[in-house]
Amino acid sequence: MVAGLEPREQRLLFRGKEREDTDHLHMIGVRDRDKVLLLEDPALKDMKLRAALAAQPVQSPYRPFIKV
């Protein structure tokens, strides 16, 4: 909830490797002050962007000079 991402949208990197959902942090060696990166899955991010663009109505680039 803090990151604003669903669990299936998250990718966790530690020591340059992507970690699996089944990995426990203490089992892979994460300790205090270690750097862990939480990223959004790029494939799901692209799908969300495409869906948002498809939902927007197509607007005409032309506008009338005079409104009657």
mmCIF file of the N, C-alpha and C atoms, coordinates in Angstrom:
data_MODEL
# 
_entry.id   MODEL 
# 
loop_
_atom_site.group_PDB 
_atom_site.id 
_atom_site.type_symbol 
_atom_site.label_atom_id 
_atom_site.label_alt_id 
_atom_site.label_comp_id 
_atom_site.label_asym_id 
_atom_site.label_entity_id 
_atom_site.label_seq_id 
_atom_site.pdbx_PDB_ins_code 
_atom_site.Cartn_x 
_atom_site.Cartn_y 
_atom_site.Cartn_z 
_atom_site.occupancy 
_atom_site.B_iso_or_equiv 
_atom_site.pdbx_formal_charge 
_atom_site.auth_seq_id 
_atom_site.auth_comp_id 
_atom_site.auth_asym_id 
_atom_site.auth_atom_id 
_atom_site.pdbx_PDB_model_num 
ATOM 1   N N  . MET A 1 1  ? 0.821   -1.186  0.000   1.00 0.00 ? 1  MET A N  1 
ATOM 2   C CA . MET A 1 1  ? 0.000   0.000   0.000   1.00 0.00 ? 1  MET A CA 1 
ATOM 3   C C  . MET A 1 1  ? 0.869   1.256   0.000   1.00 0.00 ? 1  MET A C  1 
ATOM 4   N N  . VAL A 1 2  ? 2.023   1.200   0.630   1.00 0.00 ? 2  VAL A N  1 
ATOM 5   C CA . VAL A 1 2  ? 2.890   2.362   0.715   1.00 0.00 ? 2  VAL A CA 1 
ATOM 6   C C  . VAL A 1 2  ? 3.412   2.750   -0.668  1.00 0.00 ? 2  VAL A C  1 
ATOM 7   N N  . ALA A 1 3  ? 3.780   1.770   -1.484  1.00 0.00 ? 3  ALA A N  1 
ATOM 8   C CA . ALA A 1 3  ? 4.336   2.044   -2.811  1.00 0.00 ? 3  ALA A CA 1 
ATOM 9   C C  . ALA A 1 3  ? 3.249   2.336   -3.840  1.00 0.00 ? 3  ALA A C  1 
ATOM 10  N N  . GLY A 1 4  ? 2.022   1.960   -3.556  1.00 0.00 ? 4  GLY A N  1 
ATOM 11  C CA . GLY A 1 4  ? 0.945   2.183   -4.504  1.00 0.00 ? 4  GLY A CA 1 
ATOM 12  C C  . GLY A 1 4  ? 0.925   1.162   -5.625  1.00 0.00 ? 4  GLY A C  1 
ATOM 13  N N  . LEU A 1 5  ? 1.576   0.033   -5.430  1.00 0.00 ? 5  LEU A N  1 
ATOM 14  C CA . LEU A 1 5  ? 1.626   -1.021  -6.436  1.00 0.00 ? 5  LEU A CA 1 
ATOM 15  C C  . LEU A 1 5  ? 1.041   -2.308  -5.880  1.00 0.00 ? 5  LEU A C  1 
ATOM 16  N N  . GLU A 1 6  ? 0.304   -2.992  -6.713  1.00 0.00 ? 6  GLU A N  1 
ATOM 17  C CA . GLU A 1 6  ? -0.188  -4.312  -6.331  1.00 0.00 ? 6  GLU A CA 1 
ATOM 18  C C  . GLU A 1 6  ? 1.003   -5.272  -6.283  1.00 0.00 ? 6  GLU A C  1 
ATOM 19  N N  . PRO A 1 7  ? 0.910   -6.354  -5.510  1.00 0.00 ? 7  PRO A N  1 
ATOM 20  C CA . PRO A 1 7  ? 2.033   -7.292  -5.429  1.00 0.00 ? 7  PRO A CA 1 
ATOM 21  C C  . PRO A 1 7  ? 2.469   -7.856  -6.781  1.00 0.00 ? 7  PRO A C  1 
ATOM 22  N N  . ARG A 1 8  ? 1.538   -8.065  -7.689  1.00 0.00 ? 8  ARG A N  1 
ATOM 23  C CA . ARG A 1 8  ? 1.919   -8.626  -8.995  1.00 0.00 ? 8  ARG A CA 1 
ATOM 24  C C  . ARG A 1 8  ? 2.620   -7.590  -9.873  1.00 0.00 ? 8  ARG A C  1 
ATOM 25  N N  . GLU A 1 9  ? 2.554   -6.304  -9.516  1.00 0.00 ? 9  GLU A N  1 
ATOM 26  C CA . GLU A 1 9  ? 3.188   -5.232  -10.272 1.00 0.00 ? 9  GLU A CA 1 
ATOM 27  C C  . GLU A 1 9  ? 4.599   -4.921  -9.770  1.00 0.00 ? 9  GLU A C  1 
ATOM 28  N N  . GLN A 1 10 ? 5.025   -5.534  -8.686  1.00 0.00 ? 10 GLN A N  1 
ATOM 29  C CA . GLN A 1 10 ? 6.292   -5.198  -8.054  1.00 0.00 ? 10 GLN A CA 1 
ATOM 30  C C  . GLN A 1 10 ? 7.419   -6.106  -8.526  1.00 0.00 ? 10 GLN A C  1 
ATOM 31  N N  . ARG A 1 11 ? 8.598   -5.513  -8.671  1.00 0.00 ? 11 ARG A N  1 
ATOM 32  C CA . ARG A 1 11 ? 9.821   -6.249  -8.945  1.00 0.00 ? 11 ARG A CA 1 
ATOM 33  C C  . ARG A 1 11 ? 10.834  -5.804  -7.910  1.00 0.00 ? 11 ARG A C  1 
ATOM 34  N N  . LEU A 1 12 ? 11.489  -6.757  -7.253  1.00 0.00 ? 12 LEU A N  1 
ATOM 35  C CA . LEU A 1 12 ? 12.431  -6.460  -6.189  1.00 0.00 ? 12 LEU A CA 1 
ATOM 36  C C  . LEU A 1 12 ? 13.842  -6.821  -6.638  1.00 0.00 ? 12 LEU A C  1 
ATOM 37  N N  . LEU A 1 13 ? 14.765  -5.863  -6.534  1.00 0.00 ? 13 LEU A N  1 
ATOM 38  C CA . LEU A 1 13 ? 16.158  -6.092  -6.902  1.00 0.00 ? 13 LEU A CA 1 
ATOM 39  C C  . LEU A 1 13 ? 17.030  -5.971  -5.665  1.00 0.00 ? 13 LEU A C  1 
ATOM 40  N N  . PHE A 1 14 ? 17.920  -6.946  -5.501  1.00 0.00 ? 14 PHE A N  1 
ATOM 41  C CA . PHE A 1 14 ? 18.879  -6.923  -4.405  1.00 0.00 ? 14 PHE A CA 1 
ATOM 42  C C  . PHE A 1 14 ? 20.191  -7.487  -4.927  1.00 0.00 ? 14 PHE A C  1 
ATOM 43  N N  . ARG A 1 15 ? 21.263  -6.731  -4.742  1.00 0.00 ? 15 ARG A N  1 
ATOM 44  C CA . ARG A 1 15 ? 22.589  -7.092  -5.234  1.00 0.00 ? 15 ARG A CA 1 
ATOM 45  C C  . ARG A 1 15 ? 22.586  -7.364  -6.742  1.00 0.00 ? 15 ARG A C  1 
ATOM 46  N N  . GLY A 1 16 ? 21.834  -6.551  -7.478  1.00 0.00 ? 16 GLY A N  1 
ATOM 47  C CA . GLY A 1 16 ? 21.832  -6.635  -8.929  1.00 0.00 ? 16 GLY A CA 1 
ATOM 48  C C  . GLY A 1 16 ? 21.019  -7.757  -9.527  1.00 0.00 ? 16 GLY A C  1 
ATOM 49  N N  . LYS A 1 17 ? 20.295  -8.495  -8.695  1.00 0.00 ? 17 LYS A N  1 
ATOM 50  C CA . LYS A 1 17 ? 19.492  -9.611  -9.194  1.00 0.00 ? 17 LYS A CA 1 
ATOM 51  C C  . LYS A 1 17 ? 18.033  -9.409  -8.816  1.00 0.00 ? 17 LYS A C  1 
ATOM 52  N N  . GLU A 1 18 ? 17.149  -9.791  -9.731  1.00 0.00 ? 18 GLU A N  1 
ATOM 53  C CA . GLU A 1 18 ? 15.721  -9.751  -9.424  1.00 0.00 ? 18 GLU A CA 1 
ATOM 54  C C  . GLU A 1 18 ? 15.389  -10.951 -8.547  1.00 0.00 ? 18 GLU A C  1 
ATOM 55  N N  . ARG A 1 19 ? 14.660  -10.685 -7.505  1.00 0.00 ? 19 ARG A N  1 
ATOM 56  C CA . ARG A 1 19 ? 14.301  -11.748 -6.559  1.00 0.00 ? 19 ARG A CA 1 
ATOM 57  C C  . ARG A 1 19 ? 12.895  -12.249 -6.846  1.00 0.00 ? 19 ARG A C  1 
ATOM 58  N N  . GLU A 1 20 ? 12.659  -13.489 -6.531  1.00 0.00 ? 20 GLU A N  1 
ATOM 59  C CA . GLU A 1 20 ? 11.370  -14.138 -6.774  1.00 0.00 ? 20 GLU A CA 1 
ATOM 60  C C  . GLU A 1 20 ? 10.395  -13.836 -5.643  1.00 0.00 ? 20 GLU A C  1 
ATOM 61  N N  . ASP A 1 21 ? 9.120   -14.099 -5.901  1.00 0.00 ? 21 ASP A N  1 
ATOM 62  C CA . ASP A 1 21 ? 8.081   -13.878 -4.896  1.00 0.00 ? 21 ASP A CA 1 
ATOM 63  C C  . ASP A 1 21 ? 8.265   -14.784 -3.689  1.00 0.00 ? 21 ASP A C  1 
ATOM 64  N N  . THR A 1 22 ? 8.850   -15.936 -3.899  1.00 0.00 ? 22 THR A N  1 
ATOM 65  C CA . THR A 1 22 ? 8.975   -16.909 -2.816  1.00 0.00 ? 22 THR A CA 1 
ATOM 66  C C  . THR A 1 22 ? 10.191  -16.656 -1.926  1.00 0.00 ? 22 THR A C  1 
ATOM 67  N N  . ASP A 1 23 ? 11.089  -15.742 -2.345  1.00 0.00 ? 23 ASP A N  1 
ATOM 68  C CA . ASP A 1 23 ? 12.288  -15.459 -1.558  1.00 0.00 ? 23 ASP A CA 1 
ATOM 69  C C  . ASP A 1 23 ? 11.937  -14.629 -0.329  1.00 0.00 ? 23 ASP A C  1 
ATOM 70  N N  . HIS A 1 24 ? 12.500  -15.001 0.800   1.00 0.00 ? 24 HIS A N  1 
ATOM 71  C CA . HIS A 1 24 ? 12.366  -14.218 2.034   1.00 0.00 ? 24 HIS A CA 1 
ATOM 72  C C  . HIS A 1 24 ? 13.612  -13.351 2.169   1.00 0.00 ? 24 HIS A C  1 
ATOM 73  N N  . LEU A 1 25 ? 13.435  -12.107 2.590   1.00 0.00 ? 25 LEU A N  1 
ATOM 74  C CA . LEU A 1 25 ? 14.551  -11.174 2.629   1.00 0.00 ? 25 LEU A CA 1 
ATOM 75  C C  . LEU A 1 25 ? 15.684  -11.657 3.529   1.00 0.00 ? 25 LEU A C  1 
ATOM 76  N N  . HIS A 1 26 ? 15.366  -12.190 4.678   1.00 0.00 ? 26 HIS A N  1 
ATOM 77  C CA . HIS A 1 26 ? 16.430  -12.651 5.572   1.00 0.00 ? 26 HIS A CA 1 
ATOM 78  C C  . HIS A 1 26 ? 17.160  -13.867 5.009   1.00 0.00 ? 26 HIS A C  1 
ATOM 79  N N  . MET A 1 27 ? 16.506  -14.630 4.167   1.00 0.00 ? 27 MET A N  1 
ATOM 80  C CA . MET A 1 27 ? 17.125  -15.830 3.589   1.00 0.00 ? 27 MET A CA 1 
ATOM 81  C C  . MET A 1 27 ? 18.096  -15.476 2.448   1.00 0.00 ? 27 MET A C  1 
ATOM 82  N N  . ILE A 1 28 ? 17.886  -14.340 1.784   1.00 0.00 ? 28 ILE A N  1 
ATOM 83  C CA . ILE A 1 28 ? 18.789  -13.954 0.695   1.00 0.00 ? 28 ILE A CA 1 
ATOM 84  C C  . ILE A 1 28 ? 19.893  -13.021 1.182   1.00 0.00 ? 28 ILE A C  1 
ATOM 85  N N  . GLY A 1 29 ? 19.894  -12.705 2.465   1.00 0.00 ? 29 GLY A N  1 
ATOM 86  C CA . GLY A 1 29 ? 20.989  -11.946 3.054   1.00 0.00 ? 29 GLY A CA 1 
ATOM 87  C C  . GLY A 1 29 ? 20.750  -10.467 3.241   1.00 0.00 ? 29 GLY A C  1 
ATOM 88  N N  . VAL A 1 30 ? 19.512  -10.003 3.199   1.00 0.00 ? 30 VAL A N  1 
ATOM 89  C CA . VAL A 1 30 ? 19.226  -8.587  3.417   1.00 0.00 ? 30 VAL A CA 1 
ATOM 90  C C  . VAL A 1 30 ? 19.378  -8.280  4.904   1.00 0.00 ? 30 VAL A C  1 
ATOM 91  N N  . ARG A 1 31 ? 20.193  -7.247  5.179   1.00 0.00 ? 31 ARG A N  1 
ATOM 92  C CA . ARG A 1 31 ? 20.405  -6.820  6.555   1.00 0.00 ? 31 ARG A CA 1 
ATOM 93  C C  . ARG A 1 31 ? 20.083  -5.337  6.674   1.00 0.00 ? 31 ARG A C  1 
ATOM 94  N N  . ASP A 1 32 ? 20.208  -4.787  7.860   1.00 0.00 ? 32 ASP A N  1 
ATOM 95  C CA . ASP A 1 32 ? 19.981  -3.355  8.079   1.00 0.00 ? 32 ASP A CA 1 
ATOM 96  C C  . ASP A 1 32 ? 20.907  -2.543  7.182   1.00 0.00 ? 32 ASP A C  1 
ATOM 97  N N  . ARG A 1 33 ? 20.363  -1.469  6.619   1.00 0.00 ? 33 ARG A N  1 
ATOM 98  C CA . ARG A 1 33 ? 21.079  -0.520  5.774   1.00 0.00 ? 33 ARG A CA 1 
ATOM 99  C C  . ARG A 1 33 ? 21.489  -1.090  4.415   1.00 0.00 ? 33 ARG A C  1 
ATOM 100 N N  . ASP A 1 34 ? 21.010  -2.248  4.029   1.00 0.00 ? 34 ASP A N  1 
ATOM 101 C CA . ASP A 1 34 ? 21.252  -2.761  2.686   1.00 0.00 ? 34 ASP A CA 1 
ATOM 102 C C  . ASP A 1 34 ? 20.319  -2.067  1.710   1.00 0.00 ? 34 ASP A C  1 
ATOM 103 N N  . LYS A 1 35 ? 20.758  -1.930  0.473   1.00 0.00 ? 35 LYS A N  1 
ATOM 104 C CA . LYS A 1 35 ? 19.974  -1.250  -0.554  1.00 0.00 ? 35 LYS A CA 1 
ATOM 105 C C  . LYS A 1 35 ? 19.124  -2.281  -1.302  1.00 0.00 ? 35 LYS A C  1 
ATOM 106 N N  . VAL A 1 36 ? 17.820  -2.073  -1.257  1.00 0.00 ? 36 VAL A N  1 
ATOM 107 C CA . VAL A 1 36 ? 16.860  -2.923  -1.954  1.00 0.00 ? 36 VAL A CA 1 
ATOM 108 C C  . VAL A 1 36 ? 16.009  -2.008  -2.832  1.00 0.00 ? 36 VAL A C  1 
ATOM 109 N N  . LEU A 1 37 ? 15.870  -2.354  -4.106  1.00 0.00 ? 37 LEU A N  1 
ATOM 110 C CA . LEU A 1 37 ? 15.093  -1.532  -5.030  1.00 0.00 ? 37 LEU A CA 1 
ATOM 111 C C  . LEU A 1 37 ? 13.755  -2.187  -5.319  1.00 0.00 ? 37 LEU A C  1 
ATOM 112 N N  . LEU A 1 38 ? 12.697  -1.428  -5.189  1.00 0.00 ? 38 LEU A N  1 
ATOM 113 C CA . LEU A 1 38 ? 11.354  -1.874  -5.531  1.00 0.00 ? 38 LEU A CA 1 
ATOM 114 C C  . LEU A 1 38 ? 10.941  -1.113  -6.783  1.00 0.00 ? 38 LEU A C  1 
ATOM 115 N N  . LEU A 1 39 ? 10.733  -1.846  -7.871  1.00 0.00 ? 39 LEU A N  1 
ATOM 116 C CA . LEU A 1 39 ? 10.403  -1.238  -9.151  1.00 0.00 ? 39 LEU A CA 1 
ATOM 117 C C  . LEU A 1 39 ? 9.047   -1.730  -9.634  1.00 0.00 ? 39 LEU A C  1 
ATOM 118 N N  . GLU A 1 40 ? 8.446   -0.925  -10.496 1.00 0.00 ? 40 GLU A N  1 
ATOM 119 C CA . GLU A 1 40 ? 7.198   -1.336  -11.138 1.00 0.00 ? 40 GLU A CA 1 
ATOM 120 C C  . GLU A 1 40 ? 7.555   -2.183  -12.349 1.00 0.00 ? 40 GLU A C  1 
ATOM 121 N N  . ASP A 1 41 ? 6.842   -3.281  -12.548 1.00 0.00 ? 41 ASP A N  1 
ATOM 122 C CA . ASP A 1 41 ? 7.075   -4.167  -13.680 1.00 0.00 ? 41 ASP A CA 1 
ATOM 123 C C  . ASP A 1 41 ? 6.867   -3.387  -14.978 1.00 0.00 ? 41 ASP A C  1 
ATOM 124 N N  . PRO A 1 42 ? 7.885   -3.291  -15.840 1.00 0.00 ? 42 PRO A N  1 
ATOM 125 C CA . PRO A 1 42 ? 7.750   -2.480  -17.051 1.00 0.00 ? 42 PRO A CA 1 
ATOM 126 C C  . PRO A 1 42 ? 6.659   -2.976  -18.006 1.00 0.00 ? 42 PRO A C  1 
ATOM 127 N N  . ALA A 1 43 ? 6.433   -4.261  -18.075 1.00 0.00 ? 43 ALA A N  1 
ATOM 128 C CA . ALA A 1 43 ? 5.394   -4.792  -18.968 1.00 0.00 ? 43 ALA A CA 1 
ATOM 129 C C  . ALA A 1 43 ? 4.009   -4.349  -18.500 1.00 0.00 ? 43 ALA A C  1 
ATOM 130 N N  . LEU A 1 44 ? 3.754   -4.423  -17.214 1.00 0.00 ? 44 LEU A N  1 
ATOM 131 C CA . LEU A 1 44 ? 2.454   -3.995  -16.688 1.00 0.00 ? 44 LEU A CA 1 
ATOM 132 C C  . LEU A 1 44 ? 2.297   -2.483  -16.764 1.00 0.00 ? 44 LEU A C  1 
ATOM 133 N N  . LYS A 1 45 ? 3.388   -1.749  -16.595 1.00 0.00 ? 45 LYS A N  1 
ATOM 134 C CA . LYS A 1 45 ? 3.343   -0.295  -16.708 1.00 0.00 ? 45 LYS A CA 1 
ATOM 135 C C  . LYS A 1 45 ? 2.955   0.106   -18.128 1.00 0.00 ? 45 LYS A C  1 
ATOM 136 N N  . ASP A 1 46 ? 3.525   -0.580  -19.124 1.00 0.00 ? 46 ASP A N  1 
ATOM 137 C CA . ASP A 1 46 ? 3.203   -0.310  -20.525 1.00 0.00 ? 46 ASP A CA 1 
ATOM 138 C C  . ASP A 1 46 ? 1.737   -0.646  -20.815 1.00 0.00 ? 46 ASP A C  1 
ATOM 139 N N  . MET A 1 47 ? 1.247   -1.750  -20.277 1.00 0.00 ? 47 MET A N  1 
ATOM 140 C CA . MET A 1 47 ? -0.151  -2.135  -20.488 1.00 0.00 ? 47 MET A CA 1 
ATOM 141 C C  . MET A 1 47 ? -1.096  -1.096  -19.878 1.00 0.00 ? 47 MET A C  1 
ATOM 142 N N  . LYS A 1 48 ? -0.771  -0.574  -18.693 1.00 0.00 ? 48 LYS A N  1 
ATOM 143 C CA . LYS A 1 48 ? -1.601  0.450   -18.051 1.00 0.00 ? 48 LYS A CA 1 
ATOM 144 C C  . LYS A 1 48 ? -1.626  1.731   -18.890 1.00 0.00 ? 48 LYS A C  1 
ATOM 145 N N  . LEU A 1 49 ? -0.468  2.111   -19.423 1.00 0.00 ? 49 LEU A N  1 
ATOM 146 C CA . LEU A 1 49 ? -0.379  3.315   -20.232 1.00 0.00 ? 49 LEU A CA 1 
ATOM 147 C C  . LEU A 1 49 ? -1.199  3.168   -21.512 1.00 0.00 ? 49 LEU A C  1 
ATOM 148 N N  . ARG A 1 50 ? -1.108  2.023   -22.158 1.00 0.00 ? 50 ARG A N  1 
ATOM 149 C CA . ARG A 1 50 ? -1.886  1.787   -23.381 1.00 0.00 ? 50 ARG A CA 1 
ATOM 150 C C  . ARG A 1 50 ? -3.386  1.800   -23.096 1.00 0.00 ? 50 ARG A C  1 
ATOM 151 N N  . ALA A 1 51 ? -3.793  1.226   -21.979 1.00 0.00 ? 51 ALA A N  1 
ATOM 152 C CA . ALA A 1 51 ? -5.214  1.213   -21.617 1.00 0.00 ? 51 ALA A CA 1 
ATOM 153 C C  . ALA A 1 51 ? -5.711  2.627   -21.328 1.00 0.00 ? 51 ALA A C  1 
ATOM 154 N N  . ALA A 1 52 ? -4.896  3.431   -20.675 1.00 0.00 ? 52 ALA A N  1 
ATOM 155 C CA . ALA A 1 52 ? -5.281  4.805   -20.374 1.00 0.00 ? 52 ALA A CA 1 
ATOM 156 C C  . ALA A 1 52 ? -5.401  5.629   -21.656 1.00 0.00 ? 52 ALA A C  1 
ATOM 157 N N  . LEU A 1 53 ? -4.496  5.421   -22.597 1.00 0.00 ? 53 LEU A N  1 
ATOM 158 C CA . LEU A 1 53 ? -4.565  6.149   -23.862 1.00 0.00 ? 53 LEU A CA 1 
ATOM 159 C C  . LEU A 1 53 ? -5.755  5.708   -24.701 1.00 0.00 ? 53 LEU A C  1 
ATOM 160 N N  . ALA A 1 54 ? -6.086  4.429   -24.650 1.00 0.00 ? 54 ALA A N  1 
ATOM 161 C CA . ALA A 1 54 ? -7.224  3.923   -25.411 1.00 0.00 ? 54 ALA A CA 1 
ATOM 162 C C  . ALA A 1 54 ? -8.544  4.431   -24.834 1.00 0.00 ? 54 ALA A C  1 
ATOM 163 N N  . ALA A 1 55 ? -8.574  4.711   -23.551 1.00 0.00 ? 55 ALA A N  1 
ATOM 164 C CA . ALA A 1 55 ? -9.808  5.173   -22.905 1.00 0.00 ? 55 ALA A CA 1 
ATOM 165 C C  . ALA A 1 55 ? -10.088 6.647   -23.181 1.00 0.00 ? 55 ALA A C  1 
ATOM 166 N N  . GLN A 1 56 ? -9.078  7.397   -23.573 1.00 0.00 ? 56 GLN A N  1 
ATOM 167 C CA . GLN A 1 56 ? -9.274  8.821   -23.846 1.00 0.00 ? 56 GLN A CA 1 
ATOM 168 C C  . GLN A 1 56 ? -9.970  8.997   -25.194 1.00 0.00 ? 56 GLN A C  1 
ATOM 169 N N  . PRO A 1 57 ? -10.924 9.921   -25.273 1.00 0.00 ? 57 PRO A N  1 
ATOM 170 C CA . PRO A 1 57 ? -11.573 10.178  -26.556 1.00 0.00 ? 57 PRO A CA 1 
ATOM 171 C C  . PRO A 1 57 ? -10.603 10.847  -27.531 1.00 0.00 ? 57 PRO A C  1 
ATOM 172 N N  . VAL A 1 58 ? -10.774 10.537  -28.799 1.00 0.00 ? 58 VAL A N  1 
ATOM 173 C CA . VAL A 1 58 ? -9.923  11.130  -29.821 1.00 0.00 ? 58 VAL A CA 1 
ATOM 174 C C  . VAL A 1 58 ? -10.391 12.559  -30.062 1.00 0.00 ? 58 VAL A C  1 
ATOM 175 N N  . GLN A 1 59 ? -9.479  13.484  -29.957 1.00 0.00 ? 59 GLN A N  1 
ATOM 176 C CA . GLN A 1 59 ? -9.813  14.880  -30.142 1.00 0.00 ? 59 GLN A CA 1 
ATOM 177 C C  . GLN A 1 59 ? -9.289  15.351  -31.493 1.00 0.00 ? 59 GLN A C  1 
ATOM 178 N N  . SER A 1 60 ? -10.028 16.217  -32.098 1.00 0.00 ? 60 SER A N  1 
ATOM 179 C CA . SER A 1 60 ? -9.627  16.780  -33.374 1.00 0.00 ? 60 SER A CA 1 
ATOM 180 C C  . SER A 1 60 ? -8.590  17.877  -33.132 1.00 0.00 ? 60 SER A C  1 
ATOM 181 N N  . PRO A 1 61 ? -7.539  17.903  -33.936 1.00 0.00 ? 61 PRO A N  1 
ATOM 182 C CA . PRO A 1 61 ? -6.538  18.956  -33.754 1.00 0.00 ? 61 PRO A CA 1 
ATOM 183 C C  . PRO A 1 61 ? -7.024  20.298  -34.287 1.00 0.00 ? 61 PRO A C  1 
ATOM 184 N N  . TYR A 1 62 ? -8.154  20.303  -34.996 1.00 0.00 ? 62 TYR A N  1 
ATOM 185 C CA . TYR A 1 62 ? -8.675  21.540  -35.574 1.00 0.00 ? 62 TYR A CA 1 
ATOM 186 C C  . TYR A 1 62 ? -9.739  22.142  -34.682 1.00 0.00 ? 62 TYR A C  1 
ATOM 187 N N  . ARG A 1 63 ? -9.719  23.476  -34.573 1.00 0.00 ? 63 ARG A N  1 
ATOM 188 C CA . ARG A 1 63 ? -10.722 24.178  -33.795 1.00 0.00 ? 63 ARG A CA 1 
ATOM 189 C C  . ARG A 1 63 ? -11.280 25.301  -34.669 1.00 0.00 ? 63 ARG A C  1 
ATOM 190 N N  . PRO A 1 64 ? -12.553 25.544  -34.600 1.00 0.00 ? 64 PRO A N  1 
ATOM 191 C CA . PRO A 1 64 ? -13.107 26.625  -35.414 1.00 0.00 ? 64 PRO A CA 1 
ATOM 192 C C  . PRO A 1 64 ? -12.650 27.998  -34.889 1.00 0.00 ? 64 PRO A C  1 
ATOM 193 N N  . PHE A 1 65 ? -12.492 28.931  -35.828 1.00 0.00 ? 65 PHE A N  1 
ATOM 194 C CA . PHE A 1 65 ? -12.117 30.283  -35.439 1.00 0.00 ? 65 PHE A CA 1 
ATOM 195 C C  . PHE A 1 65 ? -13.287 31.018  -34.825 1.00 0.00 ? 65 PHE A C  1 
ATOM 196 N N  . ILE A 1 66 ? -14.457 30.787  -35.390 1.00 0.00 ? 66 ILE A N  1 
ATOM 197 C CA . ILE A 1 66 ? -15.640 31.488  -34.920 1.00 0.00 ? 66 ILE A CA 1 
ATOM 198 C C  . ILE A 1 66 ? -16.657 30.464  -34.450 1.00 0.00 ? 66 ILE A C  1 
ATOM 199 N N  . LYS A 1 67 ? -17.128 30.638  -33.247 1.00 0.00 ? 67 LYS A N  1 
ATOM 200 C CA . LYS A 1 67 ? -18.162 29.759  -32.733 1.00 0.00 ? 67 LYS A CA 1 
ATOM 201 C C  . LYS A 1 67 ? -19.506 30.427  -32.973 1.00 0.00 ? 67 LYS A C  1 
ATOM 202 N N  . VAL A 1 68 ? -20.374 29.750  -33.681 1.00 0.00 ? 68 VAL A N  1 
ATOM 203 C CA . VAL A 1 68 ? -21.676 30.333  -34.025 1.00 0.00 ? 68 VAL A CA 1 
ATOM 204 C C  . VAL A 1 68 ? -22.710 29.862  -33.031 1.00 0.00 ? 68 VAL A C  1 
# 
